[in-house]
């Protein structure tokens, strides 16, 4: 037995906050399209090189959307698949091999399950083998009823780049599939082309870069991000032409970092950007609501686990859920917690950033005051750290004992 009532109370408080918001139920019944963008950091967005924008499409999209540039990835050992899990479940993913491999058969109160239960058609899309990251098996319990992967009979393998089907082909094919899809639907797309080593075929190197970028890891990454941005623009145009755009909530976010620590000096030299650990873990979240034309950029700290509560609240979902995140329109929690190697707990927040030491002991870590702009006594980070430890331990307990649905059983 476990403290079922206490935990029910904890999670229903989150639900109560959502219900009191003016956004609660504002977009009830709308389709949901989520694009989890492979390797997309925040720093290329809004960047221009010699007058050429790297992400003109996303820059334009942001102008009419809710934009959270200061969000952070929360992946564990499951990398891309953990980002999927966090965004769709709002639970910390601290399983030794990643949640999809570690706990594929649990009973989840995930976004696809919850939407399926209220009549949505739910599907996932990924242009690679269905076994990668154990998705095929894990998606059953996540609640996806269709999975459009590279070997799916409806998917044409008409263009392969890097790890699988090109993003352009995948977007084109999904835009066609949506026409026939029963409404409302939820489709979760995991893009693939912008993957390490980021070397695009020359015909897709659309971005004009100065000579000093040629053949560099930074140049390749920007070129690949620019390709993603270009084909995303085509996808959005197709959705508009089909009348789907105005009937759908569109969410785009980065799963995890693109460049790696060894690229730090080159990024500094070529772009003047300090690609330190915080910049590396920073990912964008963009949400476009139907009919929205005025953009809101909110630079408070948020995280991938804030996506699910944002969606359930704007959709007016009343049922009790296990969510460690908070709605983004209320700026999440001003907090983004994660764990290096699943054991060393760190966080970024509006006030303080806490970085774990190698031995993981709280006192050995460092606490940085973002307002004062300097390192402070580690005790200032105690509260945030305790909350994080508590939430990660609770997430792990819920996963290891398959308690998520059990919690709300009558
Ligand atoms: C593999 C793709 C990439 O299917 O999702 O995963 P990653 O290597 O980024 O974890």
Boltz pocket constraint, residues with backbone or C-beta under 6 A from the ligand:
constraints:
  - pocket:
      binder: B
      contacts: [[A, 38], [A, 78], [A, 79], [A, 80], [A, 81], [A, 128], [A, 129], [A, 132], [A, 133], [A, 163], [A, 190], [A, 191], [A, 192], [A, 195]]
      max_distance: 6.0
